[in-house]
Amino acid sequence: MISGRLTMRATVERNQAIATDGWGNPVAPDFQPLGVVRCFIWSTASREIVDGDKTAMIEDIRGLFALGTDITEADEITAVTDARGVVLIPGRLRVEGPIQHKHTHVEAALKRIA
């Protein structure tokens, strides 16, 4: 049912650096490719906030993935393409918050990394 909707491909990376330095702080992240998964990613809203001299863009990005997809809230998506490999959403996206398990799929909130 949901498989017909998963027309995009996401290259997922996971942080492999889990150690701490001499002061107990986490070491720099080391993201390594985890795989390419079928998905559907969309943006529901985009708005601009102006505060004096600063301007920020706020965008609500969501992603659907098949049940059983190995994706966690610590993962990042490096590329979103169509089935032919054409880039649809440029730039990196980070999974924000816990993955939501639905009846037919899993859903995640995503954040653009600038």
C-alpha positions as CSV (number, residue, x, y, z in Angstrom):
1,M,0.0,0.0,0.0
2,I,2.6,2.5,1.0
3,S,5.3,1.0,-1.3
4,G,3.8,2.8,-4.3
5,R,4.3,6.2,-2.6
6,L,8.0,5.6,-1.8
7,T,9.3,7.0,-5.1
8,M,12.5,8.7,-3.8
9,R,15.8,7.3,-2.5
10,A,17.7,8.6,0.5
11,T,21.3,7.9,1.2
12,V,21.5,7.5,5.0
13,E,24.6,7.9,7.2
14,R,25.1,7.0,10.8
15,N,27.6,8.5,13.3
16,Q,30.3,5.8,14.1
17,A,32.2,7.9,16.7
18,I,30.9,6.9,20.1
19,A,34.0,7.5,22.2
20,T,34.8,10.4,24.4
21,D,37.9,12.5,24.7
22,G,40.1,12.9,27.8
23,W,37.7,15.4,29.3
24,G,34.6,13.2,28.8
25,N,33.3,15.2,25.9
26,P,32.1,13.3,22.8
27,V,34.6,13.2,19.9
28,A,33.9,14.8,16.5
29,P,31.2,12.9,14.6
30,D,32.2,10.4,12.0
31,F,29.3,9.8,9.7
32,Q,29.6,6.6,7.5
33,P,27.2,5.5,4.8
34,L,24.6,3.1,6.1
35,G,22.7,2.5,2.8
36,V,20.2,3.8,0.3
37,V,16.5,3.4,1.4
38,R,13.3,4.0,-0.4
39,C,11.4,7.1,0.9
40,F,9.1,10.0,0.2
41,I,10.2,13.4,1.6
42,W,8.2,16.6,1.4
43,S,8.0,20.1,2.9
44,T,4.7,21.2,4.4
45,A,5.6,24.8,5.2
46,S,8.3,27.3,4.8
47,R,8.4,30.7,6.3
48,E,10.9,33.5,6.9
49,I,11.5,35.1,10.3
50,V,13.2,38.5,10.5
51,D,14.7,39.8,13.8
52,G,16.5,43.0,13.3
53,D,19.4,42.3,11.0
54,K,19.0,38.5,11.1
55,T,16.8,36.5,8.8
56,A,16.1,32.8,9.2
57,M,14.1,30.3,7.1
58,I,12.0,27.8,9.0
59,E,10.9,24.8,7.0
60,D,8.9,21.8,8.2
61,I,10.3,18.7,6.4
62,R,8.9,15.2,6.8
63,G,9.9,11.8,5.5
64,L,8.1,8.5,5.0
65,F,10.0,5.2,5.1
66,A,9.0,1.6,4.8
67,L,8.3,-0.4,7.9
68,G,11.5,-2.0,9.1
69,T,13.8,0.6,7.6
70,D,16.9,1.0,9.7
71,I,16.8,4.7,10.5
72,T,17.2,6.4,13.9
73,E,17.0,9.9,15.3
74,A,20.8,10.2,15.2
75,D,21.1,9.6,11.4
76,E,21.6,12.0,8.6
77,I,20.5,11.9,5.0
78,T,23.1,13.1,2.5
79,A,21.1,12.9,-0.7
80,V,17.5,12.6,-1.8
81,T,17.1,11.4,-5.4
82,D,14.5,9.9,-7.7
83,A,14.8,6.3,-8.8
84,R,17.1,7.4,-11.7
85,G,19.6,9.2,-9.4
86,V,18.5,12.8,-10.2
87,V,18.9,14.9,-7.1
88,L,15.5,16.2,-5.8
89,I,16.5,17.7,-2.5
90,P,20.0,19.1,-2.3
91,G,22.0,19.3,0.9
92,R,22.1,17.3,4.2
93,L,19.0,16.5,6.3
94,R,19.2,15.4,10.0
95,V,16.5,13.2,11.6
96,E,15.0,15.3,14.4
97,G,13.4,13.5,17.3
98,P,12.1,10.0,17.6
99,I,10.9,8.0,14.7
100,Q,7.1,7.7,14.6
101,H,5.9,4.1,13.9
102,K,2.6,4.1,11.9
103,H,0.5,1.1,10.7
104,T,2.0,1.0,7.2
105,H,5.2,3.0,7.5
106,V,7.6,4.9,9.7
107,E,7.7,8.7,9.7
108,A,10.4,11.2,10.7
109,A,10.7,14.9,11.1
110,L,13.8,16.2,9.3
111,K,15.9,19.3,9.7
112,R,18.0,20.9,6.9
113,I,21.7,21.2,7.9
114,A,23.2,24.4,6.6
